[in-house]
Amino acid sequence: MSHSSSLMIISLLAAASVGLCDHYEAIVQDPVYVGEDIGGIYDWDLETVPQTQLDGNTRPMPQGKVLGGGSILNAMCWNRGGSDDFDAWEAFGNPGWGWAGILPYFMKSETYTPVYSNEIAEEYSIHYNPAVHGVSGPVQVSYPKYFYPQSINLFAGMNVLGLPTQFDPNDGTSAGPAFVPTDIDPNNQTRSDARRTYFDPYVTRSNLHVVTGQHVTRVLIEGTGGNGEVDNPTSGGNDNGNGPASGNNDGFGFGPGGSTPPLSGQTPPRFVRRQDPGTSDLRVSGVEFAPNASAPRQTVYATREVIVAAGALHSAQLLQLSGIGPESLLNRYNITVALNMPGVGNNLQDHPLVGTFYPWVDNNASYPSPTELTTNATYNLEAEQEYDTDKTGPWTAGSPNGLAFNPLPLISNNTASILSNASDQNPTDYLVAGLDPTIIAGFTAQKQSLVTRLAENTVAAYEIINNNAGSLTVSVMHPFSRGTCYIQSADPFQPPAIDPRWLTNPVDRQVLIEALLFNRQILATPPMVELQAAQFRNTHGIPPQRHVGNAPI
């Protein structure tokens, strides 16, 4: 937005307090370190509530607490998903969100660089359709300068079983094995994240102000039922997660308790987006924020609009704290209801993932393994020197991008039975009790859409994440389970109660079982037998299907 000099943009981020943004550390930029900064200073360090339907334990929920957000922490895989998913969004009443409507924005975001070698492209089945890729966008999208050969065996094994390799995993036909590109700069082989692509090049713009170390505590709403009166809440809270959030007490420089003042003797002009006659008098006027739980609140007013872009979890929390959400939840914590919206914090969907490990034999020189980087100091030092000198070698290949997005009918003879079970369910059987009828109606429509779509050979039911060292981790791509994200108090610095409710719907467990059984079929194919994978025998005398289905995941 800041490209228009007529607009003044202010972005508030509760980024980490150590410098308030990353310092171009190797752990952030170098692909070999993918995943190692999760749980560190740039992570909110959130966790779920105990998952009683599994083993009763909590699980971490990584979220980027840094300028650039999750793009600093993620695995760098650049994969858009299937056109069917976007078309389904549009079919639910969201004009413009279909594949045809959103593809131009995908293309606008990237500068795509094909794989550097035609020989590599053929060997690893890396093809692309130039009609669906951008050539002048901010995010660099390319490929590592090193490829582990195990991906070739994996794709060949799935081909033997009837799963064709995708031509271009980003052309909308995302079903089957594919080597996906990564958001990596082809010139220096470093992470191309949101900070380096959308902020650094424009930091000198006079109309762009990014203020880190500031925690937005609520959106200010004026009108009937609004919350526009600003006060100074009592101290407390734990800074919303275990990550550091001390911030800068002076905020914009107006000092403790200060704010961006309206024009003298005037009310700031408002930009109103009307939704329906019943809420037409509600106006978002600005936001309230503070650097930490004990500091006085400050405010900043908006003359055009306020955009809430705090991620799936914190956006729901912020709206609820602001009086937008389920009325019963807001009343519980004495929050003035500005807009009763039962959907805020409900219908949470997350991909349940089961880690697997079938370690390849470790004495085969034809198949170097990424585990050598941690077990062989000499090999790792040589790889580090190659990366530092030439930007090539194993250190460029940290992202697990030899993946597969497999349709259920192509991997299981039980597809009809599984989808019949889903279709026959009462919509409320596996949802949270007491939901608003609108939430139940929405899930009913989603469920029927999933049943129809998952019967197709072109829609992925689950993903295989291959790390080239023996892990063929599986993850449900279109879960039927639904979770919640609710505030636990009116304190904005207390983390929300995050309950993904993974695998509460038995259909998701059935899909995982089929995926794990298909892993064994893949390992039995001639191309995969070459890797001599270890498989651990079930010693409990329980049939594999029942053992997997009942085991804590």
C-alpha positions as CSV (number, residue, x, y, z in Angstrom):
1,M,0.0,0.0,0.0
2,S,2.8,2.4,0.7
3,H,3.6,2.7,-3.0
4,S,0.9,5.4,-3.0
5,S,2.3,8.5,-1.4
6,S,-1.1,9.7,-0.5
7,L,-1.5,7.0,2.1
8,M,0.2,6.9,5.5
9,I,0.8,3.4,6.6
10,I,1.5,2.4,10.3
11,S,2.1,-1.2,11.1
12,L,2.2,-2.4,14.7
13,L,4.0,-5.6,15.5
14,A,4.6,-7.4,18.8
15,A,8.0,-8.6,17.5
16,A,10.7,-10.1,19.6
17,S,12.5,-7.7,21.9
18,V,16.0,-8.7,20.9
19,G,16.6,-5.9,18.3
20,L,12.8,-6.2,17.5
21,C,13.6,-8.0,14.2
22,D,16.0,-10.6,13.1
23,H,19.6,-9.7,12.5
24,Y,20.1,-11.8,9.3
25,E,21.4,-14.7,11.4
26,A,22.4,-17.9,9.7
27,I,19.6,-19.7,11.6
28,V,17.1,-17.5,9.8
29,Q,18.7,-17.2,6.4
30,D,20.6,-20.5,5.7
31,P,18.4,-23.3,4.4
32,V,20.3,-26.0,6.3
33,Y,18.8,-24.6,9.6
34,V,15.2,-24.9,8.5
35,G,13.1,-25.5,11.6
36,E,15.8,-24.9,14.2
37,D,14.5,-21.4,15.1
38,I,11.1,-22.8,16.1
39,G,10.8,-22.3,19.9
40,G,13.4,-19.6,19.8
41,I,13.3,-15.8,20.3
42,Y,11.3,-15.3,17.1
43,D,8.5,-17.7,18.1
44,W,5.5,-16.8,20.2
45,D,6.1,-20.1,21.9
46,L,2.3,-20.9,22.1
47,E,0.9,-24.3,22.9
48,T,-2.4,-26.0,22.7
49,V,-4.6,-27.0,25.5
50,P,-4.2,-30.7,26.5
51,Q,-5.4,-32.9,23.7
52,T,-7.5,-35.4,25.7
53,Q,-8.6,-37.2,22.5
54,L,-4.9,-38.1,22.0
55,D,-2.6,-38.6,24.9
56,G,-3.7,-35.7,27.1
57,N,-0.5,-33.7,26.4
58,T,-0.3,-30.2,25.0
59,R,1.4,-29.5,21.6
60,P,3.4,-26.5,20.4
61,M,1.9,-24.1,17.9
62,P,4.7,-22.2,16.2
63,Q,3.9,-18.6,15.3
64,G,6.4,-16.0,14.1
65,K,6.9,-13.2,16.6
66,V,9.2,-11.1,14.4
67,L,9.1,-8.7,11.5
68,G,8.2,-11.1,8.7
69,G,6.1,-13.4,10.8
70,G,5.9,-17.1,10.0
71,S,7.9,-16.6,6.8
72,I,11.0,-16.4,9.1
73,L,10.2,-19.8,10.7
74,N,8.6,-21.9,8.0
75,A,10.1,-24.7,5.9
76,M,10.4,-22.5,2.8
77,C,8.2,-24.8,0.6
78,W,6.5,-22.6,-2.1
79,N,3.3,-24.5,-2.8
80,R,0.0,-22.9,-3.7
81,G,-2.4,-25.8,-3.2
82,G,-4.9,-27.2,-5.7
83,S,-7.3,-25.1,-7.8
84,D,-10.1,-27.2,-6.3
85,D,-9.6,-25.7,-2.9
86,F,-9.9,-22.1,-4.1
87,D,-12.9,-22.9,-6.3
88,A,-14.6,-24.4,-3.2
89,W,-14.0,-21.2,-1.3
90,E,-15.7,-19.3,-4.1
91,A,-18.5,-21.7,-4.2
92,F,-19.3,-21.0,-0.5
93,G,-20.1,-17.4,-1.4
94,N,-16.7,-15.7,-1.8
95,P,-16.6,-14.1,-5.3
96,G,-13.1,-13.6,-6.6
97,W,-11.5,-16.3,-4.3
98,G,-11.6,-19.0,-6.9
99,W,-8.4,-20.2,-8.6
100,A,-8.9,-17.9,-11.6
101,G,-9.4,-14.9,-9.4
102,I,-6.4,-15.5,-7.1
103,L,-3.8,-16.8,-9.6
104,P,-2.8,-13.2,-10.8
105,Y,-1.9,-12.4,-7.2
106,F,0.2,-15.5,-6.8
107,M,2.0,-14.6,-9.9
108,K,2.4,-11.0,-8.8
109,S,4.1,-12.1,-5.6
110,E,7.0,-14.0,-7.1
111,T,10.0,-14.0,-9.3
112,Y,10.3,-17.6,-10.4
113,T,13.7,-19.0,-11.5
114,P,13.6,-22.5,-13.1
115,V,16.0,-25.2,-11.8
116,Y,19.5,-24.4,-12.9
117,S,20.2,-27.6,-14.8
118,N,18.1,-29.3,-17.5
119,E,19.7,-32.7,-16.4
120,I,18.5,-32.1,-12.8
121,A,15.1,-31.1,-14.1
122,E,14.6,-34.3,-16.0
123,E,16.1,-36.5,-13.3
124,Y,13.9,-35.1,-10.6
125,S,10.8,-34.4,-12.8
126,I,11.0,-30.7,-12.2
127,H,8.9,-29.0,-14.8
128,Y,7.0,-25.7,-14.9
129,N,4.3,-23.9,-16.8
130,P,5.5,-20.3,-17.5
131,A,1.9,-19.2,-17.9
132,V,1.3,-19.5,-14.1
133,H,4.5,-18.0,-12.8
134,G,5.6,-14.5,-12.1
135,V,8.9,-13.0,-13.2
136,S,9.0,-9.6,-11.4
137,G,7.5,-10.1,-8.0
138,P,9.2,-9.5,-4.6
139,V,9.6,-13.1,-3.4
140,Q,12.4,-15.1,-5.0
141,V,11.2,-18.6,-5.8
142,S,13.7,-21.1,-7.0
143,Y,15.5,-24.4,-6.1
144,P,18.5,-25.5,-4.0
145,K,21.9,-26.1,-5.5
146,Y,21.9,-29.7,-4.2
147,F,19.5,-32.6,-4.5
148,Y,19.3,-35.8,-2.5
149,P,18.8,-38.8,-4.8
150,Q,16.3,-40.5,-2.5
151,S,13.5,-38.3,-3.9
152,I,14.0,-40.0,-7.2
153,N,13.4,-43.4,-5.7
154,L,10.4,-42.1,-3.7
155,F,8.7,-40.6,-6.8
156,A,9.5,-43.7,-8.9
157,G,8.0,-45.9,-6.1
158,M,4.8,-44.0,-6.1
159,N,4.7,-44.1,-9.9
160,V,4.9,-47.9,-9.7
161,L,1.8,-47.8,-7.5
162,G,-0.2,-45.6,-10.0
163,L,0.5,-42.1,-8.7
164,P,1.8,-39.9,-11.5
165,T,4.3,-37.1,-10.7
166,Q,2.8,-33.7,-11.0
167,F,4.0,-31.6,-14.0
168,D,4.0,-28.3,-12.1
169,P,2.8,-28.4,-8.4
170,N,1.9,-24.7,-8.6
171,D,-0.4,-24.8,-11.7
172,G,-3.5,-25.8,-9.7
173,T,-3.2,-29.6,-10.3
174,S,-1.7,-30.3,-6.9
175,A,-2.2,-34.1,-6.6
176,G,0.5,-36.7,-6.5
177,P,4.3,-36.5,-5.9
178,A,6.2,-33.3,-6.8
179,F,9.4,-31.5,-6.1
180,V,8.2,-28.1,-5.0
181,P,10.2,-24.9,-5.3
182,T,11.3,-22.9,-2.3
183,D,11.3,-19.3,-1.4
184,I,15.1,-19.1,-1.8
185,D,17.2,-16.5,-3.6
186,P,18.8,-18.3,-6.5
187,N,21.9,-16.1,-6.3
188,N,22.9,-16.4,-2.7
189,Q,20.8,-19.4,-1.6
190,T,19.2,-17.6,1.4
191,R,15.7,-17.4,2.6
192,S,13.4,-15.0,0.7
193,D,11.0,-14.0,3.5
194,A,8.4,-11.3,4.0
195,R,10.8,-9.0,5.8
196,R,13.5,-9.1,3.1
197,T,11.0,-8.8,0.2
198,Y,8.2,-6.5,1.4
199,F,10.0,-4.3,4.0
200,D,13.7,-3.9,3.5
201,P,13.4,-2.5,-0.1
202,Y,10.9,0.1,1.1
203,V,12.1,1.0,4.5
204,T,13.1,4.6,3.5
205,R,9.6,5.5,2.3
206,S,8.4,8.5,4.3
207,N,4.8,7.2,4.5
208,L,5.7,3.8,5.9
209,H,6.1,3.4,9.6
210,V,6.7,-0.1,11.1
211,V,6.8,-0.1,14.9
212,T,7.9,-3.3,16.6
213,G,7.7,-4.3,20.2
214,Q,4.1,-3.1,20.4
215,H,1.3,-5.4,21.3
216,V,-2.1,-4.5,20.0
217,T,-4.6,-4.9,22.8
218,R,-7.8,-4.2,21.0
219,V,-9.4,-2.6,18.0
220,L,-11.3,0.6,18.8
221,I,-14.9,0.5,17.7
222,E,-17.3,3.5,17.8
223,G,-21.1,3.4,17.5
224,T,-23.9,1.5,19.2
225,G,-22.3,-1.1,21.4
226,G,-18.8,0.1,20.5
227,N,-15.7,0.1,22.8
228,G,-14.2,3.4,21.8
229,E,-13.6,4.7,25.4
230,V,-9.9,4.2,26.2
231,D,-8.7,3.4,29.7
232,N,-5.7,2.0,31.4
233,P,-6.3,-1.6,32.4
234,T,-4.6,-3.1,35.4
235,S,-1.2,-4.7,35.1
236,G,-0.9,-8.4,34.6
237,G,-0.6,-11.2,32.0
238,N,2.4,-13.1,30.7
239,D,3.1,-11.2,27.5
240,N,1.0,-13.7,25.5
241,G,3.3,-16.7,25.3
242,N,6.7,-17.4,26.6
243,G,8.5,-15.5,23.9
244,P,10.0,-12.1,24.9
245,A,7.8,-9.1,24.3
246,S,9.2,-6.3,26.5
247,G,9.2,-3.8,23.7
248,N,9.8,-0.1,23.6
249,N,7.8,1.8,26.3
250,D,7.7,5.0,24.4
251,G,5.8,3.5,21.4
252,F,5.7,6.2,18.8
253,G,7.6,8.6,21.0
254,F,4.7,10.3,22.6
255,G,5.7,8.9,26.0
256,P,3.9,6.6,28.4
257,G,0.1,6.9,28.0
258,G,0.5,8.9,24.9
259,S,-1.3,8.5,21.6
260,T,-1.4,9.8,18.1
261,P,-3.6,12.8,18.7
262,P,-6.6,13.9,16.6
263,L,-6.4,17.2,14.9
264,S,-6.9,20.1,17.2
265,G,-10.6,20.5,18.0
266,Q,-11.6,17.8,15.5
267,T,-12.6,14.2,15.5
268,P,-10.4,12.1,13.2
269,P,-12.2,11.3,9.9
270,R,-13.4,7.7,9.7
271,F,-13.4,5.2,6.8
272,V,-16.5,3.1,7.2
273,R,-17.1,-0.4,5.7
274,R,-20.8,-1.2,6.1
275,Q,-21.8,-4.8,6.4
276,D,-25.6,-4.7,7.0
277,P,-28.1,-2.3,8.3
278,G,-28.0,-3.8,11.8
279,T,-24.4,-2.7,12.3
280,S,-24.2,0.3,10.0
281,D,-23.4,2.6,12.8
282,L,-20.3,0.7,13.9
283,R,-17.0,2.3,12.9
284,V,-13.4,1.1,13.5
285,S,-11.6,4.2,14.6
286,G,-8.1,2.9,15.5
287,V,-6.3,0.5,17.8
288,E,-5.1,0.4,21.4
289,F,-1.6,-1.0,22.1
290,A,1.1,-1.3,24.7
291,P,4.7,-2.7,24.8
292,N,3.9,-5.1,27.7
293,A,1.3,-6.0,30.2
294,S,2.3,-3.5,32.8
295,A,2.6,-0.5,30.6
296,P,-0.1,2.2,30.1
297,R,-2.2,1.8,26.9
298,Q,-1.6,4.0,24.0
299,T,-3.8,4.6,20.9
300,V,-3.4,5.4,17.3
301,Y,-6.3,6.5,15.1
302,A,-6.9,5.6,11.5
303,T,-8.3,8.0,8.9
304,R,-9.1,5.3,6.4
305,E,-9.1,1.7,7.7
306,V,-7.6,-0.8,10.2
307,I,-6.4,-4.1,8.8
308,V,-6.2,-7.0,11.3
309,A,-3.5,-9.4,10.0
310,A,-2.3,-11.1,13.2
311,G,-2.6,-14.7,11.9
312,A,-5.3,-17.2,12.4
313,L,-4.9,-17.5,16.1
314,H,-4.1,-13.9,17.3
315,S,-6.6,-12.3,14.8
316,A,-9.4,-14.3,16.5
317,Q,-8.1,-13.4,19.9
318,L,-7.8,-9.7,19.0
319,L,-11.3,-9.5,17.6
320,Q,-12.8,-11.2,20.6
321,L,-11.0,-8.8,23.0
322,S,-12.4,-5.9,20.9
323,G,-16.0,-7.1,21.3
324,I,-16.3,-9.0,18.0
325,G,-17.1,-12.7,18.5
326,P,-19.5,-15.1,20.2
327,E,-21.7,-13.1,22.5
328,S,-21.6,-15.8,25.2
329,L,-17.8,-15.8,25.3
330,L,-17.6,-12.0,25.5
331,N,-20.2,-11.8,28.2
332,R,-18.2,-14.4,30.2
333,Y,-15.3,-11.9,30.5
334,N,-17.4,-8.7,30.7
335,I,-16.4,-7.5,27.3
336,T,-18.8,-5.1,25.6
337,V,-20.3,-6.8,22.6
338,A,-19.9,-4.6,19.5
339,L,-20.8,-7.3,17.1
340,N,-22.1,-10.8,17.9
341,M,-20.2,-13.0,15.4
342,P,-20.3,-16.7,16.5
343,G,-17.8,-17.8,13.9
344,V,-14.9,-15.8,15.4
345,G,-12.7,-18.4,17.1
346,N,-14.7,-21.4,15.8
347,N,-14.2,-23.7,12.8
348,L,-10.4,-23.9,13.4
349,Q,-8.9,-26.4,11.0
350,D,-5.3,-27.7,11.3
351,H,-3.5,-30.5,9.7
352,P,-2.8,-33.4,12.1
353,L,0.7,-34.8,11.4
354,V,2.2,-38.2,12.3
355,G,6.0,-38.5,12.2
356,T,7.3,-41.7,10.8
357,F,10.9,-42.9,10.4
358,Y,12.2,-45.7,8.3
359,P,15.9,-45.0,8.3
360,W,17.8,-45.9,5.1
361,V,20.9,-48.0,5.3
362,D,23.8,-45.7,6.3
363,N,26.6,-47.3,4.3
364,N,25.5,-46.7,0.8
365,A,27.6,-44.1,-0.9
366,S,25.1,-43.7,-3.7
367,Y,22.6,-42.2,-1.3
368,P,24.1,-39.5,0.9
369,S,21.8,-38.6,3.7
370,P,21.2,-35.2,5.4
371,T,21.8,-37.0,8.7
372,E,25.5,-36.9,7.9
373,L,25.5,-33.2,8.5
374,T,24.9,-33.9,12.2
375,T,26.8,-37.2,12.6
376,N,29.9,-36.5,10.5
377,A,31.7,-33.4,11.6
378,T,34.2,-33.5,8.6
379,Y,31.4,-33.8,6.1
380,N,29.4,-31.0,7.7
381,L,32.5,-28.7,7.8
382,E,33.2,-29.3,4.1
383,A,29.5,-28.6,3.3
384,E,29.6,-25.4,5.3
385,Q,32.7,-24.2,3.4
386,E,31.2,-25.1,0.1
387,Y,28.1,-23.1,1.0
388,D,30.1,-20.1,2.2
389,T,32.3,-20.1,-0.8
390,D,30.1,-21.1,-3.7
391,K,26.5,-21.2,-2.4
392,T,26.2,-24.8,-3.5
393,G,26.1,-28.2,-1.8
394,P,24.0,-29.8,1.0
395,W,23.6,-26.6,3.1
396,T,21.3,-25.3,0.4
397,A,19.0,-28.3,0.6
398,G,17.4,-27.9,4.1
399,S,13.8,-27.6,2.9
400,P,11.8,-30.9,2.7
401,N,10.6,-30.2,-0.8
402,G,10.4,-33.7,-2.3
403,L,6.7,-34.1,-1.3
404,A,3.5,-35.9,-2.3
405,F,-0.1,-34.8,-2.1
406,N,-2.0,-38.1,-2.6
407,P,-5.7,-38.5,-3.4
408,L,-7.5,-41.1,-1.3
409,P,-8.9,-43.2,-4.3
410,L,-5.4,-43.8,-5.6
411,I,-4.0,-45.2,-2.4
412,S,-6.9,-47.0,-0.7
413,N,-9.6,-49.5,-1.5
414,N,-11.5,-48.2,1.5
415,T,-12.3,-44.8,0.0
416,A,-16.0,-45.4,-0.5
417,S,-16.4,-46.7,3.0
418,I,-14.5,-43.8,4.6
419,L,-16.5,-41.2,2.7
420,S,-19.7,-43.0,3.4
421,N,-18.9,-42.8,7.1
422,A,-18.3,-39.1,6.8
423,S,-21.5,-38.5,4.8
424,D,-23.6,-40.4,7.3
425,Q,-22.4,-38.5,10.3
426,N,-24.7,-36.1,12.1
427,P,-23.0,-32.7,11.7
428,T,-22.9,-32.3,15.5
429,D,-21.5,-35.7,16.4
430,Y,-17.9,-34.6,16.7
431,L,-18.2,-30.8,17.1
432,V,-17.9,-28.8,20.3
433,A,-21.2,-28.8,22.2
434,G,-23.4,-25.8,22.2
435,L,-22.3,-24.2,19.0
436,D,-24.4,-21.5,17.3
437,P,-26.7,-22.9,14.5
438,T,-24.8,-20.9,11.9
439,I,-21.6,-22.7,12.8
440,I,-23.3,-26.1,12.5
441,A,-24.8,-25.1,9.2
442,G,-21.4,-24.0,7.9
443,F,-19.8,-27.2,8.9
444,T,-22.6,-29.2,7.3
445,A,-21.9,-27.5,4.0
446,Q,-18.2,-28.0,4.4
447,K,-18.6,-31.7,5.2
448,Q,-20.6,-32.4,2.1
449,S,-18.1,-30.5,-0.1
450,L,-15.3,-32.5,1.4
451,V,-17.1,-35.8,0.8
452,T,-17.7,-35.0,-2.8
453,R,-14.2,-33.6,-3.5
454,L,-12.2,-36.3,-1.7
455,A,-13.8,-38.9,-4.0
456,E,-11.9,-37.4,-6.9
457,N,-8.5,-38.5,-8.2
458,T,-7.4,-34.9,-8.4
459,V,-7.9,-33.8,-4.8
460,A,-5.2,-34.5,-2.1
461,A,-6.4,-36.3,1.1
462,Y,-3.0,-36.2,2.8
463,E,0.6,-35.1,2.3
464,I,3.8,-37.1,2.6
465,I,6.7,-35.0,3.9
466,N,10.0,-36.6,2.9
467,N,13.3,-35.6,4.5
468,N,15.5,-37.9,2.4
469,A,16.7,-39.6,5.5
470,G,13.9,-42.1,6.0
471,S,11.1,-39.9,7.3
472,L,7.8,-40.2,5.3
473,T,5.7,-38.2,7.7
474,V,2.0,-38.1,6.8
475,S,-0.4,-35.2,7.4
476,V,-4.2,-34.9,6.7
477,M,-4.8,-32.2,4.2
478,H,-8.6,-31.8,4.4
479,P,-9.5,-32.6,8.0
480,F,-13.1,-33.1,9.2
481,S,-12.1,-32.3,12.8
482,R,-12.9,-28.7,13.9
483,G,-11.3,-26.8,16.8
484,T,-11.5,-23.5,18.6
485,C,-9.4,-20.5,19.6
486,Y,-10.9,-18.6,22.5
487,I,-9.7,-15.9,24.9
488,Q,-9.3,-17.0,28.4
489,S,-9.8,-13.6,30.0
490,A,-10.1,-10.0,29.1
491,D,-6.3,-9.7,29.5
492,P,-4.8,-9.2,26.0
493,F,-1.5,-10.5,27.3
494,Q,-2.8,-13.9,28.3
495,P,-2.5,-16.4,25.4
496,P,-5.7,-17.7,23.9
497,A,-6.9,-21.2,24.6
498,I,-5.9,-23.0,21.4
499,D,-7.7,-26.3,20.9
500,P,-7.2,-27.8,17.4
501,R,-9.1,-30.9,18.5
502,W,-7.0,-33.0,16.1
503,L,-8.5,-36.3,15.1
504,T,-11.7,-35.8,17.1
505,N,-13.5,-36.8,13.9
506,P,-12.8,-40.5,13.2
507,V,-12.7,-39.9,9.5
508,D,-9.4,-38.1,9.9
509,R,-8.0,-41.2,11.8
510,Q,-9.2,-43.4,9.0
511,V,-7.3,-41.3,6.4
512,L,-4.1,-41.4,8.5
513,I,-4.4,-45.2,8.9
514,E,-4.7,-45.6,5.1
515,A,-1.7,-43.2,4.6
516,L,0.5,-45.1,7.0
517,L,-0.4,-48.4,5.4
518,F,0.3,-46.9,2.0
519,N,3.8,-46.0,3.3
520,R,4.5,-49.7,3.6
521,Q,3.4,-50.3,0.0
522,I,5.7,-47.5,-1.1
523,L,8.7,-49.0,0.8
524,A,8.0,-52.4,-0.9
525,T,8.4,-51.1,-4.4
526,P,11.6,-52.0,-6.3
527,P,12.9,-48.3,-6.4
528,M,12.5,-48.0,-2.6
529,V,13.9,-51.4,-1.8
530,E,17.2,-50.1,-3.0
531,L,17.3,-47.7,0.0
532,Q,17.0,-50.7,2.4
533,A,14.6,-48.9,4.8
534,A,14.3,-50.2,8.3
535,Q,10.8,-51.1,9.4
536,F,10.0,-51.8,13.1
537,R,7.9,-54.8,13.6
538,N,4.8,-54.5,15.8
539,T,5.6,-56.8,18.7
540,H,2.3,-56.4,20.6
541,G,0.3,-58.9,18.5
542,I,-2.2,-56.3,17.4
543,P,-3.3,-56.0,13.8
544,P,-1.6,-52.9,12.3
545,Q,-4.9,-51.1,11.5
546,R,-6.1,-51.3,15.1
547,H,-2.7,-50.6,16.5
548,V,-2.3,-47.4,14.5
549,G,-5.8,-46.2,15.0
550,N,-5.7,-46.6,18.8
551,A,-2.1,-45.5,19.5
552,P,-1.5,-42.0,20.9
553,I,-0.4,-39.7,18.1
